[in-house]
């Protein structure tokens, strides 16, 4: 498990409940998948804490919590 990080929601699609965090790893934003969002009511600019897992060639947020 990785260390908890903090970032703001960069882009969030409320219909898909997925988006990206304003946190770059290897020059790519961290993906905010719907399964990590769960029942959180997120919007652009919200600050969240999260951990990072790698899926394929992308970094995904997991254990997302609203700050």
PQR file with spaces between the fields and no chain letter, atoms N, CA, C, O and H, PARSE charges and radii, in Angstrom:
ATOM       1  N    UNK     1       0.842   -1.176    0.000 -0.4000 1.5000
ATOM       2  CA   UNK     1       0.000    0.000    0.000 -0.0000 2.0000
ATOM       3  C    UNK     1       0.886    1.237    0.000  0.5500 1.7000
ATOM       4  O    UNK     1       1.894    1.282    0.704 -0.5500 1.4000
ATOM       5  N    UNK     2       0.515    2.234   -0.782 -0.4000 1.5000
ATOM       6  CA   UNK     2       1.322    3.441   -0.864 -0.0000 2.0000
ATOM       7  C    UNK     2       0.933    4.444    0.224  0.5500 1.7000
ATOM       8  O    UNK     2      -0.105    4.317    0.873 -0.5500 1.4000
ATOM       9  H    UNK     2      -0.304    2.198   -1.354  0.4000 1.0000
ATOM      10  N    UNK     3       1.787    5.430    0.400 -0.4000 1.5000
ATOM      11  CA   UNK     3       1.559    6.479    1.389 -0.0000 2.0000
ATOM      12  C    UNK     3       0.440    7.402    0.912  0.5500 1.7000
ATOM      13  O    UNK     3       0.322    7.663   -0.285 -0.5500 1.4000
ATOM      14  H    UNK     3       2.630    5.534   -0.127  0.4000 1.0000
ATOM      15  N    UNK     4      -0.393    7.903    1.849 -0.4000 1.5000
ATOM      16  CA   UNK     4      -1.494    8.795    1.495 -0.0000 2.0000
ATOM      17  C    UNK     4      -0.955   10.100    0.922  0.5500 1.7000
ATOM      18  O    UNK     4       0.037   10.644    1.408 -0.5500 1.4000
ATOM      19  H    UNK     4      -0.297    7.690    2.822  0.4000 1.0000
ATOM      20  N    UNK     5      -1.620   10.589   -0.113 -0.4000 1.5000
ATOM      21  CA   UNK     5      -1.263   11.833   -0.773 -0.0000 2.0000
ATOM      22  C    UNK     5      -2.474   12.752   -0.736  0.5500 1.7000
ATOM      23  O    UNK     5      -3.584   12.302   -0.454 -0.5500 1.4000
ATOM      24  H    UNK     5      -2.426   10.147   -0.508  0.4000 1.0000
ATOM      25  N    UNK     6      -2.273   14.028   -1.016 -0.4000 1.5000
ATOM      26  CA   UNK     6      -3.363   15.001   -1.033 -0.0000 2.0000
ATOM      27  C    UNK     6      -3.307   15.766   -2.350  0.5500 1.7000
ATOM      28  O    UNK     6      -2.234   16.161   -2.805 -0.5500 1.4000
ATOM      29  H    UNK     6      -1.371   14.394   -1.245  0.4000 1.0000
ATOM      30  N    UNK     7      -4.477   15.971   -2.957 -0.4000 1.5000
ATOM      31  CA   UNK     7      -4.553   16.738   -4.206 -0.0000 2.0000
ATOM      32  C    UNK     7      -5.964   17.280   -4.364  0.5500 1.7000
ATOM      33  O    UNK     7      -6.881   16.904   -3.633 -0.5500 1.4000
ATOM      34  H    UNK     7      -5.349   15.651   -2.588  0.4000 1.0000
ATOM      35  N    UNK     8      -6.114   18.169   -5.333 -0.4000 1.5000
ATOM      36  CA   UNK     8      -7.439   18.693   -5.672 -0.0000 2.0000
ATOM      37  C    UNK     8      -7.977   17.937   -6.885  0.5500 1.7000
ATOM      38  O    UNK     8      -7.222   17.450   -7.726 -0.5500 1.4000
ATOM      39  H    UNK     8      -5.370   18.474   -5.926  0.4000 1.0000
ATOM      40  N    UNK     9      -9.297   17.856   -6.947 -0.4000 1.5000
ATOM      41  CA   UNK     9      -9.954   17.252   -8.102 -0.0000 2.0000
ATOM      42  C    UNK     9      -9.784   18.226   -9.266  0.5500 1.7000
ATOM      43  O    UNK     9     -10.221   19.374   -9.192 -0.5500 1.4000
ATOM      44  H    UNK     9      -9.910   18.251   -6.263  0.4000 1.0000
ATOM      45  N    UNK    10      -9.150   17.765  -10.332 -0.4000 1.5000
ATOM      46  CA   UNK    10      -8.868   18.617  -11.491 -0.0000 2.0000
ATOM      47  C    UNK    10     -10.063   18.658  -12.438  0.5500 1.7000
ATOM      48  O    UNK    10     -10.464   19.726  -12.901 -0.5500 1.4000
ATOM      49  H    UNK    10      -8.795   16.832  -10.392  0.4000 1.0000
ATOM      50  N    UNK    11     -10.621   17.496  -12.718 -0.4000 1.5000
ATOM      51  CA   UNK    11     -11.766   17.371  -13.608 -0.0000 2.0000
ATOM      52  C    UNK    11     -12.600   16.201  -13.115  0.5500 1.7000
ATOM      53  O    UNK    11     -12.086   15.102  -12.908 -0.5500 1.4000
ATOM      54  H    UNK    11     -10.295   16.628  -12.343  0.4000 1.0000
ATOM      55  N    UNK    12     -13.901   16.446  -12.926 -0.4000 1.5000
ATOM      56  CA   UNK    12     -14.771   15.382  -12.437 -0.0000 2.0000
ATOM      57  C    UNK    12     -16.073   15.388  -13.215  0.5500 1.7000
ATOM      58  O    UNK    12     -16.746   16.415  -13.307 -0.5500 1.4000
ATOM      59  H    UNK    12     -14.319   17.339  -13.094  0.4000 1.0000
ATOM      60  N    UNK    13     -16.422   14.246  -13.772 -0.4000 1.5000
ATOM      61  CA   UNK    13     -17.671   14.079  -14.500 -0.0000 2.0000
ATOM      62  C    UNK    13     -18.690   13.506  -13.524  0.5500 1.7000
ATOM      63  O    UNK    13     -18.597   12.341  -13.138 -0.5500 1.4000
ATOM      64  H    UNK    13     -15.875   13.413  -13.698  0.4000 1.0000
ATOM      65  N    UNK    14     -19.664   14.323  -13.126 -0.4000 1.5000
ATOM      66  CA   UNK    14     -20.642   13.885  -12.122 -0.0000 2.0000
ATOM      67  C    UNK    14     -21.528   12.754  -12.640  0.5500 1.7000
ATOM      68  O    UNK    14     -22.002   11.936  -11.853 -0.5500 1.4000
ATOM      69  H    UNK    14     -19.741   15.269  -13.440  0.4000 1.0000
ATOM      70  N    UNK    15     -21.754   12.697  -13.940 -0.4000 1.5000
ATOM      71  CA   UNK    15     -22.579   11.631  -14.508 -0.0000 2.0000
ATOM      72  C    UNK    15     -21.851   10.284  -14.439  0.5500 1.7000
ATOM      73  O    UNK    15     -22.447    9.270  -14.077 -0.5500 1.4000
ATOM      74  H    UNK    15     -21.369   13.361  -14.580  0.4000 1.0000
ATOM      75  N    UNK    16     -20.563   10.281  -14.787 -0.4000 1.5000
ATOM      76  CA   UNK    16     -19.766    9.052  -14.758 -0.0000 2.0000
ATOM      77  C    UNK    16     -19.159    8.781  -13.387  0.5500 1.7000
ATOM      78  O    UNK    16     -18.708    7.669  -13.111 -0.5500 1.4000
ATOM      79  H    UNK    16     -20.079   11.105  -15.081  0.4000 1.0000
ATOM      80  N    UNK    17     -19.146    9.806  -12.522 -0.4000 1.5000
ATOM      81  CA   UNK    17     -18.512    9.731  -11.196 -0.0000 2.0000
ATOM      82  C    UNK    17     -17.051    9.297  -11.320  0.5500 1.7000
ATOM      83  O    UNK    17     -16.577    8.427  -10.590 -0.5500 1.4000
ATOM      84  H    UNK    17     -19.512   10.710  -12.746  0.4000 1.0000
ATOM      85  N    UNK    18     -16.358    9.926  -12.261 -0.4000 1.5000
ATOM      86  CA   UNK    18     -14.945    9.635  -12.506 -0.0000 2.0000
ATOM      87  C    UNK    18     -14.273   10.891  -13.033  0.5500 1.7000
ATOM      88  O    UNK    18     -14.938   11.814  -13.503 -0.5500 1.4000
ATOM      89  H    UNK    18     -16.743   10.633  -12.854  0.4000 1.0000
ATOM      90  N    UNK    19     -12.945   10.917  -12.950 -0.4000 1.5000
ATOM      91  CA   UNK    19     -12.226   12.079  -13.456 -0.0000 2.0000
ATOM      92  C    UNK    19     -10.731   11.954  -13.238  0.5500 1.7000
ATOM      93  O    UNK    19     -10.159   10.868  -13.331 -0.5500 1.4000
ATOM      94  H    UNK    19     -12.405   10.167  -12.568  0.4000 1.0000
ATOM      95  N    UNK    20     -10.104   13.101  -12.944 -0.4000 1.5000
ATOM      96  CA   UNK    20      -8.659   13.165  -12.754 -0.0000 2.0000
ATOM      97  C    UNK    20      -8.331   14.052  -11.564  0.5500 1.7000
ATOM      98  O    UNK    20      -9.068   14.983  -11.238 -0.5500 1.4000
ATOM      99  H    UNK    20     -10.568   13.984  -12.870  0.4000 1.0000
ATOM     100  N    UNK    21      -7.207   13.742  -10.923 -0.4000 1.5000
ATOM     101  CA   UNK    21      -6.710   14.560   -9.826 -0.0000 2.0000
ATOM     102  C    UNK    21      -5.577   15.442  -10.327  0.5500 1.7000
ATOM     103  O    UNK    21      -4.870   15.076  -11.267 -0.5500 1.4000
ATOM     104  H    UNK    21      -6.609   12.986  -11.189  0.4000 1.0000
ATOM     105  N    UNK    22      -5.404   16.591   -9.710 -0.4000 1.5000
ATOM     106  CA   UNK    22      -4.325   17.509  -10.049 -0.0000 2.0000
ATOM     107  C    UNK    22      -3.056   17.057   -9.337  0.5500 1.7000
ATOM     108  O    UNK    22      -2.512   17.757   -8.482 -0.5500 1.4000
ATOM     109  H    UNK    22      -5.978   16.888   -8.947  0.4000 1.0000
ATOM     110  N    UNK    23      -2.603   15.868   -9.714 -0.4000 1.5000
ATOM     111  CA   UNK    23      -1.420   15.246   -9.122 -0.0000 2.0000
ATOM     112  C    UNK    23      -0.772   14.423  -10.219  0.5500 1.7000
ATOM     113  O    UNK    23      -1.365   13.463  -10.712 -0.5500 1.4000
ATOM     114  H    UNK    23      -3.044   15.299  -10.408  0.4000 1.0000
ATOM     115  N    UNK    24       0.420   14.787  -10.598 -0.4000 1.5000
ATOM     116  CA   UNK    24       1.083   14.102  -11.708 -0.0000 2.0000
ATOM     117  C    UNK    24       2.113   13.084  -11.241  0.5500 1.7000
ATOM     118  O    UNK    24       2.871   13.321  -10.300 -0.5500 1.4000
ATOM     119  H    UNK    24       0.902   15.566  -10.198  0.4000 1.0000
ATOM     120  N    UNK    25       2.119   11.963  -11.913 -0.4000 1.5000
ATOM     121  CA   UNK    25       3.154   10.941  -11.765 -0.0000 2.0000
ATOM     122  C    UNK    25       3.611   10.621  -13.180  0.5500 1.7000
ATOM     123  O    UNK    25       2.794   10.280  -14.036 -0.5500 1.4000
ATOM     124  H    UNK    25       1.503   11.770  -12.677  0.4000 1.0000
ATOM     125  N    UNK    26       4.883   10.727  -13.425 -0.4000 1.5000
ATOM     126  CA   UNK    26       5.437   10.495  -14.771 -0.0000 2.0000
ATOM     127  C    UNK    26       4.736   11.360  -15.819  0.5500 1.7000
ATOM     128  O    UNK    26       4.461   10.900  -16.927 -0.5500 1.4000
ATOM     129  H    UNK    26       5.547   11.004  -12.730  0.4000 1.0000
ATOM     130  N    UNK    27       4.449   12.612  -15.464 -0.4000 1.5000
ATOM     131  CA   UNK    27       3.831   13.618  -16.333 -0.0000 2.0000
ATOM     132  C    UNK    27       2.387   13.308  -16.728  0.5500 1.7000
ATOM     133  O    UNK    27       1.868   13.919  -17.663 -0.5500 1.4000
ATOM     134  H    UNK    27       4.672   12.986  -14.564  0.4000 1.0000
ATOM     135  N    UNK    28       1.733   12.387  -16.047 -0.4000 1.5000
ATOM     136  CA   UNK    28       0.316   12.082  -16.285 -0.0000 2.0000
ATOM     137  C    UNK    28      -0.468   12.335  -15.010  0.5500 1.7000
ATOM     138  O    UNK    28      -0.002   12.025  -13.913 -0.5500 1.4000
ATOM     139  H    UNK    28       2.154   11.891  -15.287  0.4000 1.0000
ATOM     140  N    UNK    29      -1.683   12.910  -15.160 -0.4000 1.5000
ATOM     141  CA   UNK    29      -2.558   13.098  -14.003 -0.0000 2.0000
ATOM     142  C    UNK    29      -3.009   11.746  -13.473  0.5500 1.7000
ATOM     143  O    UNK    29      -3.133   10.786  -14.234 -0.5500 1.4000
ATOM     144  H    UNK    29      -2.061   13.161  -16.051  0.4000 1.0000
ATOM     145  N    UNK    30      -3.251   11.670  -12.184 -0.4000 1.5000
ATOM     146  CA   UNK    30      -3.757   10.446  -11.564 -0.0000 2.0000
ATOM     147  C    UNK    30      -5.239   10.306  -11.904  0.5500 1.7000
ATOM     148  O    UNK    30      -6.010   11.254  -11.754 -0.5500 1.4000
ATOM     149  H    UNK    30      -3.150   12.449  -11.566  0.4000 1.0000
ATOM     150  N    UNK    31      -5.629    9.128  -12.358 -0.4000 1.5000
ATOM     151  CA   UNK    31      -7.017    8.827  -12.711 -0.0000 2.0000
ATOM     152  C    UNK    31      -7.836    8.668  -11.434  0.5500 1.7000
ATOM     153  O    UNK    31      -7.389    8.045  -10.471 -0.5500 1.4000
ATOM     154  H    UNK    31      -5.003    8.358  -12.479  0.4000 1.0000
ATOM     155  N    UNK    32      -9.034    9.236  -11.440 -0.4000 1.5000
ATOM     156  CA   UNK    32      -9.969    9.122  -10.323 -0.0000 2.0000
ATOM     157  C    UNK    32     -11.136    8.252  -10.789  0.5500 1.7000
ATOM     158  O    UNK    32     -12.135    8.776  -11.282 -0.5500 1.4000
ATOM     159  H    UNK    32      -9.397    9.742  -12.222  0.4000 1.0000
ATOM     160  N    UNK    33     -11.022    6.920  -10.638 -0.4000 1.5000
ATOM     161  CA   UNK    33     -12.052    6.016  -11.157 -0.0000 2.0000
ATOM     162  C    UNK    33     -13.305    6.000  -10.276  0.5500 1.7000
ATOM     163  O    UNK    33     -13.243    6.298   -9.083 -0.5500 1.4000
ATOM     164  H    UNK    33     -10.210    6.495  -10.238  0.4000 1.0000
ATOM     165  N    UNK    34     -14.429    5.651  -10.880 -0.4000 1.5000
ATOM     166  CA   UNK    34     -15.700    5.652  -10.152 -0.0000 2.0000
ATOM     167  C    UNK    34     -15.682    4.721   -8.950  0.5500 1.7000
ATOM     168  O    UNK    34     -16.304    5.025   -7.933 -0.5500 1.4000
ATOM     169  H    UNK    34     -14.479    5.409  -11.849  0.4000 1.0000
ATOM     170  N    UNK    35     -14.979    3.584   -9.044 -0.4000 1.5000
ATOM     171  CA   UNK    35     -14.958    2.657   -7.903 -0.0000 2.0000
ATOM     172  C    UNK    35     -14.216    3.249   -6.707  0.5500 1.7000
ATOM     173  O    UNK    35     -14.460    2.840   -5.571 -0.5500 1.4000
ATOM     174  H    UNK    35     -14.473    3.337   -9.871  0.4000 1.0000
ATOM     175  N    UNK    36     -13.320    4.200   -6.940 -0.4000 1.5000
ATOM     176  CA   UNK    36     -12.608    4.851   -5.831 -0.0000 2.0000
ATOM     177  C    UNK    36     -13.435    5.973   -5.215  0.5500 1.7000
ATOM     178  O    UNK    36     -13.247    6.326   -4.050 -0.5500 1.4000
ATOM     179  H    UNK    36     -13.122    4.533   -7.862  0.4000 1.0000
ATOM     180  N    UNK    37     -14.354    6.534   -6.005 -0.4000 1.5000
ATOM     181  CA   UNK    37     -15.189    7.647   -5.540 -0.0000 2.0000
ATOM     182  C    UNK    37     -16.291    7.146   -4.613  0.5500 1.7000
ATOM     183  O    UNK    37     -16.602    7.786   -3.609 -0.5500 1.4000
ATOM     184  H    UNK    37     -14.507    6.247   -6.951  0.4000 1.0000
ATOM     185  N    UNK    38     -16.880    6.000   -4.952 -0.4000 1.5000
ATOM     186  CA   UNK    38     -17.956    5.449   -4.130 -0.0000 2.0000
ATOM     187  C    UNK    38     -19.107    6.422   -3.997  0.5500 1.7000
ATOM     188  O    UNK    38     -19.618    6.917   -5.002 -0.5500 1.4000
ATOM     189  H    UNK    38     -16.627    5.480   -5.768  0.4000 1.0000
ATOM     190  N    UNK    39     -19.522    6.704   -2.771 -0.4000 1.5000
ATOM     191  CA   UNK    39     -20.671    7.579   -2.525 -0.0000 2.0000
ATOM     192  C    UNK    39     -20.267    9.033   -2.283  0.5500 1.7000
ATOM     193  O    UNK    39     -21.114    9.858   -1.941 -0.5500 1.4000
ATOM     194  H    UNK    39     -19.106    6.301   -1.956  0.4000 1.0000
ATOM     195  N    UNK    40     -18.985    9.355   -2.456 -0.4000 1.5000
ATOM     196  CA   UNK    40     -18.545   10.738   -2.259 -0.0000 2.0000
ATOM     197  C    UNK    40     -19.191   11.658   -3.289  0.5500 1.7000
ATOM     198  O    UNK    40     -19.333   11.291   -4.455 -0.5500 1.4000
ATOM     199  H    UNK    40     -18.297    8.684   -2.734  0.4000 1.0000
ATOM     200  N    UNK    41     -19.579   12.849   -2.856 -0.4000 1.5000
ATOM     201  CA   UNK    41     -20.173   13.851   -3.742 -0.0000 2.0000
ATOM     202  C    UNK    41     -19.080   14.860   -4.103  0.5500 1.7000
ATOM     203  O    UNK    41     -18.985   15.926   -3.494 -0.5500 1.4000
ATOM     204  H    UNK    41     -19.463   13.147   -1.909  0.4000 1.0000
ATOM     205  N    UNK    42     -18.260   14.515   -5.093 -0.4000 1.5000
ATOM     206  CA   UNK    42     -17.113   15.343   -5.447 -0.0000 2.0000
ATOM     207  C    UNK    42     -17.447   16.343   -6.537  0.5500 1.7000
ATOM     208  O    UNK    42     -18.361   16.145   -7.338 -0.5500 1.4000
ATOM     209  H    UNK    42     -18.337   13.649   -5.588  0.4000 1.0000
ATOM     210  N    UNK    43     -16.671   17.436   -6.542 -0.4000 1.5000
ATOM     211  CA   UNK    43     -16.765   18.420   -7.613 -0.0000 2.0000
ATOM     212  C    UNK    43     -15.366   18.965   -7.883  0.5500 1.7000
ATOM     213  O    UNK    43     -14.462   18.787   -7.067 -0.5500 1.4000
ATOM     214  H    UNK    43     -15.929   17.597   -5.891  0.4000 1.0000
ATOM     215  N    UNK    44     -15.186   19.621   -9.010 -0.4000 1.5000
ATOM     216  CA   UNK    44     -13.888   20.197   -9.360 -0.0000 2.0000
ATOM     217  C    UNK    44     -13.414   21.113   -8.242  0.5500 1.7000
ATOM     218  O    UNK    44     -14.187   21.921   -7.726 -0.5500 1.4000
ATOM     219  H    UNK    44     -15.920   19.766   -9.673  0.4000 1.0000
ATOM     220  N    UNK    45     -12.152   20.989   -7.870 -0.4000 1.5000
ATOM     221  CA   UNK    45     -11.572   21.838   -6.837 -0.0000 2.0000
ATOM     222  C    UNK    45     -11.613   21.257   -5.440  0.5500 1.7000
ATOM     223  O    UNK    45     -10.934   21.768   -4.549 -0.5500 1.4000
ATOM     224  H    UNK    45     -11.524   20.333   -8.289  0.4000 1.0000
ATOM     225  N    UNK    46     -12.390   20.200   -5.216 -0.4000 1.5000
ATOM     226  CA   UNK    46     -12.422   19.560   -3.890 -0.0000 2.0000
ATOM     227  C    UNK    46     -11.052   18.976   -3.573  0.5500 1.7000
ATOM     228  O    UNK    46     -10.374   18.451   -4.456 -0.5500 1.4000
ATOM     229  H    UNK    46     -12.941   19.785   -5.940  0.4000 1.0000
ATOM     230  N    UNK    47     -10.647   19.069   -2.307 -0.4000 1.5000
ATOM     231  CA   UNK    47      -9.382   18.481   -1.875 -0.0000 2.0000
ATOM     232  C    UNK    47      -9.653   17.097   -1.301  0.5500 1.7000
ATOM     233  O    UNK    47     -10.547   16.917   -0.475 -0.5500 1.4000
ATOM     234  H    UNK    47     -11.198   19.495   -1.589  0.4000 1.0000
ATOM     235  N    UNK    48      -8.872   16.128   -1.747 -0.4000 1.5000
ATOM     236  CA   UNK    48      -9.038   14.746   -1.300 -0.0000 2.0000
ATOM     237  C    UNK    48      -7.694   14.158   -0.886  0.5500 1.7000
ATOM     238  O    UNK    48      -6.636   14.591   -1.342 -0.5500 1.4000
ATOM     239  H    UNK    48      -8.145   16.274   -2.418  0.4000 1.0000
ATOM     240  N    UNK    49      -7.766   13.163   -0.011 -0.4000 1.5000
ATOM     241  CA   UNK    49      -6.587   12.344    0.271 -0.0000 2.0000
ATOM     242  C    UNK    49      -6.808   11.024   -0.457  0.5500 1.7000
ATOM     243  O    UNK    49      -7.945   10.602   -0.667 -0.5500 1.4000
ATOM     244  H    UNK    49      -8.626   12.811    0.360  0.4000 1.0000
ATOM     245  N    UNK    50      -5.714   10.381   -0.838 -0.4000 1.5000
ATOM     246  CA   UNK    50      -5.824    9.159   -1.630 -0.0000 2.0000
ATOM     247  C    UNK    50      -4.505    8.407   -1.600  0.5500 1.7000
ATOM     248  O    UNK    50      -3.473    8.936   -1.188 -0.5500 1.4000
ATOM     249  H    UNK    50      -4.790   10.725   -0.667  0.4000 1.0000
ATOM     250  N    UNK    51      -4.564    7.166   -2.045 -0.4000 1.5000
ATOM     251  CA   UNK    51      -3.378    6.352   -2.273 -0.0000 2.0000
ATOM     252  C    UNK    51      -3.336    6.048   -3.763  0.5500 1.7000
ATOM     253  O    UNK    51      -4.343    6.188   -4.458 -0.5500 1.4000
ATOM     254  H    UNK    51      -5.403    6.736   -2.380  0.4000 1.0000
ATOM     255  N    UNK    52      -2.192    5.637   -4.247 -0.4000 1.5000
ATOM     256  CA   UNK    52      -2.019    5.396   -5.682 -0.0000 2.0000
ATOM     257  C    UNK    52      -1.709    3.929   -5.947  0.5500 1.7000
ATOM     258  O    UNK    52      -0.883    3.312   -5.275 -0.5500 1.4000
ATOM     259  H    UNK    52      -1.375    5.523   -3.682  0.4000 1.0000
ATOM     260  N    UNK    53      -2.405    3.388   -6.953 -0.4000 1.5000
ATOM     261  CA   UNK    53      -2.081    2.055   -7.456 -0.0000 2.0000
ATOM     262  C    UNK    53      -1.856    2.184   -8.962  0.5500 1.7000
ATOM     263  O    UNK    53      -2.405    3.082   -9.600 -0.5500 1.4000
ATOM     264  H    UNK    53      -3.077    3.889   -7.499  0.4000 1.0000
ATOM     265  N    UNK    54      -1.064    1.303   -9.515 -0.4000 1.5000
ATOM     266  CA   UNK    54      -0.813    1.333  -10.953 -0.0000 2.0000
ATOM     267  C    UNK    54      -1.636    0.244  -11.624  0.5500 1.7000
ATOM     268  O    UNK    54      -1.603   -0.920  -11.225 -0.5500 1.4000
ATOM     269  H    UNK    54      -0.618    0.573   -8.996  0.4000 1.0000
ATOM     270  N    UNK    55      -2.379    0.651  -12.660 -0.4000 1.5000
ATOM     271  CA   UNK    55      -3.174   -0.283  -13.457 -0.0000 2.0000
ATOM     272  C    UNK    55      -2.732   -0.109  -14.900  0.5500 1.7000
ATOM     273  O    UNK    55      -2.981    0.925  -15.519 -0.5500 1.4000
ATOM     274  H    UNK    55      -2.406    1.597  -12.984  0.4000 1.0000
ATOM     275  N    UNK    56      -2.082   -1.118  -15.419 -0.4000 1.5000
ATOM     276  CA   UNK    56      -1.524   -0.987  -16.766 -0.0000 2.0000
ATOM     277  C    UNK    56      -0.446    0.077  -16.753  0.5500 1.7000
ATOM     278  O    UNK    56       0.495    0.008  -15.962 -0.5500 1.4000
ATOM     279  H    UNK    56      -1.880   -1.959  -14.916  0.4000 1.0000
ATOM     280  N    UNK    57      -0.582    1.067  -17.634 -0.4000 1.5000
ATOM     281  CA   UNK    57       0.408    2.149  -17.673 -0.0000 2.0000
ATOM     282  C    UNK    57      -0.096    3.428  -17.006  0.5500 1.7000
ATOM     283  O    UNK    57       0.555    4.467  -17.107 -0.5500 1.4000
ATOM     284  H    UNK    57      -1.346    1.123  -18.276  0.4000 1.0000
ATOM     285  N    UNK    58      -1.243    3.371  -16.328 -0.4000 1.5000
ATOM     286  CA   UNK    58      -1.837    4.542  -15.669 -0.0000 2.0000
ATOM     287  C    UNK    58      -1.810    4.393  -14.152  0.5500 1.7000
ATOM     288  O    UNK    58      -1.836    3.282  -13.622 -0.5500 1.4000
ATOM     289  H    UNK    58      -1.773    2.526  -16.245  0.4000 1.0000
ATOM     290  N    UNK    59      -1.756    5.527  -13.468 -0.4000 1.5000
ATOM     291  CA   UNK    59      -1.826    5.559  -12.008 -0.0000 2.0000
ATOM     292  C    UNK    59      -3.248    5.939  -11.603  0.5500 1.7000
ATOM     293  O    UNK    59      -3.791    6.936  -12.079 -0.5500 1.4000
ATOM     294  H    UNK    59      -1.735    6.429  -13.898  0.4000 1.0000
ATOM     295  N    UNK    60      -3.844    5.142  -10.725 -0.4000 1.5000
ATOM     296  CA   UNK    60      -5.227    5.341  -10.290 -0.0000 2.0000
ATOM     297  C    UNK    60      -5.272    5.647   -8.802  0.5500 1.7000
ATOM     298  O    UNK    60      -4.487    5.112   -8.019 -0.5500 1.4000
ATOM     299  H    UNK    60      -3.403    4.332  -10.338  0.4000 1.0000
ATOM     300  N    UNK    61      -6.202    6.514   -8.425 -0.4000 1.5000
ATOM     301  CA   UNK    61      -6.419    6.812   -7.013 -0.0000 2.0000
ATOM     302  C    UNK    61      -7.256    5.699   -6.396  0.5500 1.7000
ATOM     303  O    UNK    61      -8.133    5.132   -7.048 -0.5500 1.4000
ATOM     304  H    UNK    61      -6.840    6.949   -9.061  0.4000 1.0000
ATOM     305  N    UNK    62      -6.978    5.397   -5.142 -0.4000 1.5000
ATOM     306  CA   UNK    62      -7.759    4.439   -4.370 -0.0000 2.0000
ATOM     307  C    UNK    62      -7.859    4.968   -2.946  0.5500 1.7000
ATOM     308  O    UNK    62      -7.093    5.851   -2.559 -0.5500 1.4000
ATOM     309  H    UNK    62      -6.265    5.858   -4.613  0.4000 1.0000
ATOM     310  N    UNK    63      -8.790    4.443   -2.164 -0.4000 1.5000
ATOM     311  CA   UNK    63      -9.000    4.909   -0.782 -0.0000 2.0000
ATOM     312  C    UNK    63      -9.164    6.427   -0.730  0.5500 1.7000
ATOM     313  O    UNK    63      -8.544    7.099    0.094 -0.5500 1.4000
ATOM     314  H    UNK    63      -9.413    3.726   -2.478  0.4000 1.0000
ATOM     315  N    UNK    64     -10.002    6.957   -1.612 -0.4000 1.5000
ATOM     316  CA   UNK    64     -10.214    8.403   -1.719 -0.0000 2.0000
ATOM     317  C    UNK    64     -11.115    8.881   -0.587  0.5500 1.7000
ATOM     318  O    UNK    64     -12.161    8.293   -0.312 -0.5500 1.4000
ATOM     319  H    UNK    64     -10.506    6.411   -2.281  0.4000 1.0000
ATOM     320  N    UNK    65     -10.684    9.965    0.065 -0.4000 1.5000
ATOM     321  CA   UNK    65     -11.455   10.572    1.159 -0.0000 2.0000
ATOM     322  C    UNK    65     -11.472   12.078    0.968  0.5500 1.7000
ATOM     323  O    UNK    65     -10.449   12.679    0.642 -0.5500 1.4000
ATOM     324  H    UNK    65      -9.834   10.443   -0.159  0.4000 1.0000
ATOM     325  N    UNK    66     -12.629   12.685    1.171 -0.4000 1.5000
ATOM     326  CA   UNK    66     -12.770   14.134    1.087 -0.0000 2.0000
ATOM     327  C    UNK    66     -12.098   14.772    2.287  0.5500 1.7000
ATOM     328  O    UNK    66     -12.318   14.339    3.418 -0.5500 1.4000
ATOM     329  H    UNK    66     -13.460   12.196    1.436  0.4000 1.0000
ATOM     330  N    UNK    67     -11.288   15.786    2.064 -0.4000 1.5000
ATOM     331  CA   UNK    67     -10.583   16.467    3.160 -0.0000 2.0000
ATOM     332  C    UNK    67     -11.488   17.507    3.803  0.5500 1.7000
ATOM     333  O    UNK    67     -11.076   18.186    4.744 -0.5500 1.4000
ATOM     334  H    UNK    67     -11.110   16.138    1.145  0.4000 1.0000
